[in-house]
Amino acid sequence: MKDAHPNREEAREEFLTSRQLAEVLQVSESTVRRLAREGRIPCVRLTPRLLRFNLKAVCRALDGAETKSKRRPAEESASEDAQLSFL
């Protein structure tokens, strides 16, 4: 008989802590928290200080930001800081 519920392991989404996401993105934990605070990456806020991140959703958000930044005029890009930026 076929199980009416999909395999819970397959259906479960993986959520990362700020520290884990920082390791994956190779940035500091404070950068991850800043990006979340600014709304540049999606997060789930469990408490005022406790955040969790879905890696697929974060990657989609960052890929979308990268696509948008590629369309910007060259003079705008040249005027920005040379620091790593997740726009």
Phi, psi and omega per residue, in radians:
M1 nan 2.394 -3.100
K2 -1.375 2.360 3.120
D3 -1.216 2.272 -3.119
A4 -1.241 -0.403 -3.126
H5 -1.808 2.389 3.069
P6 -1.128 2.775 3.113
N7 -0.979 2.094 -3.065
R8 -1.087 -0.581 3.112
E9 -1.133 -0.702 -3.133
E10 -1.238 -0.618 -3.083
A11 -1.415 -0.313 -3.072
R12 -1.271 2.301 3.093
E13 -1.521 2.544 3.137
E14 -1.634 2.143 3.093
F15 -1.967 2.432 -3.079
L16 -1.956 2.690 3.007
T17 -1.389 2.979 3.088
S18 -1.033 -0.717 -3.128
R19 -1.145 -0.761 3.136
Q20 -1.123 -0.750 3.125
L21 -1.132 -0.685 3.110
A22 -1.043 -0.696 3.110
E23 -1.136 -0.749 -3.137
V24 -1.113 -0.773 -3.103
L25 -1.430 -0.185 -3.105
Q26 1.040 0.827 3.041
V27 -2.305 3.063 3.131
S28 -1.377 2.767 3.094
E29 -1.090 -0.612 3.120
S30 -1.154 -0.564 3.076
T31 -1.149 -0.745 3.102
V32 -1.052 -0.811 -3.132
R33 -1.130 -0.661 3.114
R34 -1.149 -0.774 3.122
L35 -1.066 -0.676 3.105
A36 -1.188 -0.769 -3.135
R37 -1.071 -0.665 -3.137
E38 -1.389 -0.112 3.136
G39 1.390 0.276 -3.112
R40 -1.447 -0.388 3.018
I41 -2.292 2.514 -3.123
P42 -1.348 2.585 3.085
C43 -2.598 2.842 3.027
V44 -1.918 2.135 -3.128
R45 -1.677 1.920 -3.137
L46 -1.443 -0.651 3.035
T47 -2.483 3.052 3.129
P48 -0.979 -0.473 -3.112
R49 -1.945 -0.204 -3.034
L50 -1.789 1.970 -3.103
L51 -2.020 2.615 3.005
R52 -2.324 2.594 -3.043
F53 -2.238 2.345 3.022
N54 -1.558 2.071 -3.025
L55 -1.047 -0.733 -3.130
K56 -1.103 -0.739 -3.137
A57 -1.160 -0.694 3.115
V58 -1.125 -0.767 3.136
C59 -1.091 -0.723 3.093
R60 -1.079 -0.750 -3.134
A61 -1.110 -0.756 -3.134
L62 -1.233 -0.637 3.081
D63 -1.131 -0.700 3.100
G64 -1.125 -0.688 3.122
A65 -1.168 -0.652 3.133
E66 -1.145 -0.723 3.119
T67 -1.091 -0.756 3.128
K68 -1.095 -0.711 -3.085
S69 -1.221 -0.453 3.114
K70 -1.216 -0.405 -3.116
R71 -1.500 -0.110 -3.068
R72 -1.316 2.605 3.124
P73 -1.075 2.633 -3.082
A74 -1.071 -0.655 -3.112
E75 -1.157 -0.554 3.073
E76 -1.172 -0.773 -3.123
S77 -1.114 -0.671 -3.101
A78 -1.197 -0.497 -3.088
S79 -1.413 -0.210 -3.129
E80 -1.391 2.833 3.039
D81 -1.071 2.728 3.117
A82 -1.474 0.186 -3.135
Q83 -1.348 2.748 3.056
L84 -1.077 2.274 -3.081
S85 -2.391 2.403 3.057
F86 -1.870 1.530 -3.109
L87 -1.513 nan nan
